[in-house]
Amino acid sequence: MAIKETKEFSRGMRDVVAAETTISFVDGENNKLYYQGYDVDDLAGRVCHDETVYLIWNGDLPNLKQLRGQQRELVGEMRLPDGIIRLLRDIPSHAHPMVVLRSLVSAMGMVDPEAEDNSLEANLRKRVRVTAWISTLIAAYYRISQGLDLLEPDPEQCLSYNFLYMFRGREPDPEEQKAMDLLLMLHTDHGMNASTFAARVTASTLADIYSATASALATLKGPLHGGANQHVMEMLEDIEHPERVDEFIDTLLDQKKRIMGFGHAVYKGEDPRAKHLRTASEVLCSRADQARFYEMSHRIETLVREKKGIFPNVDFYSASVQHALGIPKEFFTTVFAASRVAGWTAHVLEQYADNRLIRPTSKYMGLYGRKFVPLEERP
Ligand SMILES: CC(C)(COP(=O)(O)OP(=O)(O)OC[C@H]1O[C@@H](n2cnc3c(N)ncnc32)[C@H](O)[C@@H]1OP(=O)(O)O)[C@@H](O)C(=O)NCCC(=O)NCCS
């Protein structure tokens, strides 16, 4: 028996509108990104990460008093519960940092007494907590895995400063601080990307904010999403010298392999975030005596544009920027997460505020009307 299936299928759900949002807008036709109506090109280099978090969460840029207030709240929540530190100390030091982060954000849902309180008041507190905890978790896992002491955050400083300080054990200089703020600010939110969609699907079941964040982290990990930045660094390390770029890229393209850090599901041309990170990469790499990483990246960009007509995305220059900041490549995607958590939690609260269970359908392509055969009669 054949039943005619009439549902429309969009591969990868392209152009399917899954939610209404006021948080950010990815204008793929014009290669623009807006946070709460502000063009990210206007914000880049002019606002710090904490200001962007405030904007994404509250809909407006903060005044100085509001910024300080949020900073105190965030840094005040950076201390990890003892139970989480004990878990961190038991994790094998070779575990991938994204696996650790995904698992321990889930574990936070066990130790936070407010985890199951889904009131707006509790959720506003939990979004601050999970955002602050993620930065500390990444730094703490790195230091424990290296046999180093854990460091306390400085209450007078912002989240990005404290992240770099608690991770590396030395204060960022002004140029590093500027680059870190830019990097984090550019990753804060990005429309209905895969991890944000995952967070919203989980939130739409009215599961708690830690469950939604764990779903988002699991989704961010893949190389077609946030995991791409680590793969870009691996490619740069494989290439080694700028003179080897052409041969290396030609081989990848001949083999029809994907070049990590290139292409985008929405932007038709250049990802607006990439150009800001390109500039940061040039400055930081030359200062850190790593000019070859910028040179290789720039040559790859030129070649891939010429030969394939595709442009770098946010992950491409993020790799050389993070490398110049002294962050090991295995941690690159966790830094993406440390920023994007502000966007995820904003979307989770937006979903709760006007919720309907997200439950798409599928186009059935299988068989119909098969005759059942009992176990003992099957050949
Ligand atoms: C991001 C990405 C998944 C978007 O993919 P998409 O919009 O679904 O595009 P498709 O996978 O349908 O690819 C369209 C075409 O472009 C090609 N393409 C896309 N990205 C490519 C890349 N990075 N390198 C080489 N070719 C690429 C595909 O091979 C395909 O070519 P074809 O039509 O000849 O088969 C894709 O560009 C990609 O895999 N990029 C590399 C991973 C990455 O950097 N991810 C981070 C995203 S921010």
The ligand as a MOL file (V3000), in Angstrom:
LIG
                    3D

  0  0  0     0  0            999 V3000
M  V30 BEGIN CTAB
M  V30 COUNTS 48 50 0 0 0
M  V30 BEGIN ATOM
M  V30 1 C 29.5200 25.9410 7.7020 0
M  V30 2 C 29.0630 24.8940 6.6900 0
M  V30 3 C 28.6680 23.6150 7.4360 0
M  V30 4 C 27.8450 25.4570 5.9750 0
M  V30 5 O 27.4720 24.5270 5.0760 0
M  V30 6 P 26.1730 24.6140 4.1130 0
M  V30 7 O 25.6480 25.9730 4.0290 0
M  V30 8 O 25.2600 23.5690 4.5780 0
M  V30 9 O 26.7900 24.3320 2.7370 0
M  V30 10 P 26.9240 22.9170 2.1060 0
M  V30 11 O 27.4680 21.9450 3.0670 0
M  V30 12 O 25.6190 22.6120 1.4800 0
M  V30 13 O 28.0100 23.2340 0.9840 0
M  V30 14 C 27.7170 23.9430 -0.2160 0
M  V30 15 C 28.8760 23.7510 -1.1730 0
M  V30 16 O 29.9980 24.4990 -0.7300 0
M  V30 17 C 31.0790 23.6390 -0.4320 0
M  V30 18 N 31.6920 24.0680 0.8130 0
M  V30 19 C 31.0570 24.6340 1.8620 0
M  V30 20 N 31.9470 24.8880 2.8260 0
M  V30 21 C 33.1360 24.4570 2.3560 0
M  V30 22 C 34.4290 24.4460 2.9080 0
M  V30 23 N 34.6650 24.9230 4.1360 0
M  V30 24 N 35.4420 23.9590 2.1760 0
M  V30 25 C 35.2190 23.4860 0.9380 0
M  V30 26 N 33.9990 23.4660 0.3770 0
M  V30 27 C 32.9770 23.9510 1.0820 0
M  V30 28 C 30.4750 22.2520 -0.2680 0
M  V30 29 O 31.3830 21.2260 -0.5320 0
M  V30 30 C 29.3640 22.3160 -1.2570 0
M  V30 31 O 29.8820 22.1310 -2.5500 0
M  V30 32 P 29.1060 21.2660 -3.6330 0
M  V30 33 O 27.7920 21.9840 -3.8500 0
M  V30 34 O 30.0120 21.2690 -4.7910 0
M  V30 35 O 28.9070 19.9140 -2.9980 0
M  V30 36 C 30.1740 24.5900 5.6760 0
M  V30 37 O 30.5300 25.7740 5.0120 0
M  V30 38 C 31.3830 23.9260 6.2890 0
M  V30 39 O 31.4070 22.7100 6.4430 0
M  V30 40 N 32.4270 24.7180 6.6740 0
M  V30 41 C 33.5930 24.1790 7.3240 0
M  V30 42 C 33.3450 24.0240 8.8110 0
M  V30 43 C 33.2840 25.3440 9.5030 0
M  V30 44 O 34.1210 26.2040 9.3020 0
M  V30 45 N 32.2980 25.4880 10.3860 0
M  V30 46 C 32.1060 26.6930 11.1610 0
M  V30 47 C 30.8820 27.4190 10.7090 0
M  V30 48 S 30.7320 29.0110 11.4730 0
M  V30 END ATOM
M  V30 BEGIN BOND
M  V30 1 1 1 2
M  V30 2 1 2 3
M  V30 3 1 2 4
M  V30 4 1 2 36
M  V30 5 1 4 5
M  V30 6 1 5 6
M  V30 7 2 6 7
M  V30 8 1 6 8
M  V30 9 1 6 9
M  V30 10 1 9 10
M  V30 11 2 10 11
M  V30 12 1 10 12
M  V30 13 1 10 13
M  V30 14 1 13 14
M  V30 15 1 14 15
M  V30 16 1 15 16
M  V30 17 1 15 30
M  V30 18 1 16 17
M  V30 19 1 17 18
M  V30 20 1 17 28
M  V30 21 1 18 19
M  V30 22 1 18 27
M  V30 23 2 19 20
M  V30 24 1 20 21
M  V30 25 1 21 22
M  V30 26 2 21 27
M  V30 27 1 22 23
M  V30 28 2 22 24
M  V30 29 1 24 25
M  V30 30 2 25 26
M  V30 31 1 26 27
M  V30 32 1 28 29
M  V30 33 1 28 30
M  V30 34 1 30 31
M  V30 35 1 31 32
M  V30 36 2 32 33
M  V30 37 1 32 34
M  V30 38 1 32 35
M  V30 39 1 36 37
M  V30 40 1 36 38
M  V30 41 2 38 39
M  V30 42 1 38 40
M  V30 43 1 40 41
M  V30 44 1 41 42
M  V30 45 1 42 43
M  V30 46 2 43 44
M  V30 47 1 43 45
M  V30 48 1 45 46
M  V30 49 1 46 47
M  V30 50 1 47 48
M  V30 END BOND
M  V30 END CTAB
M  END
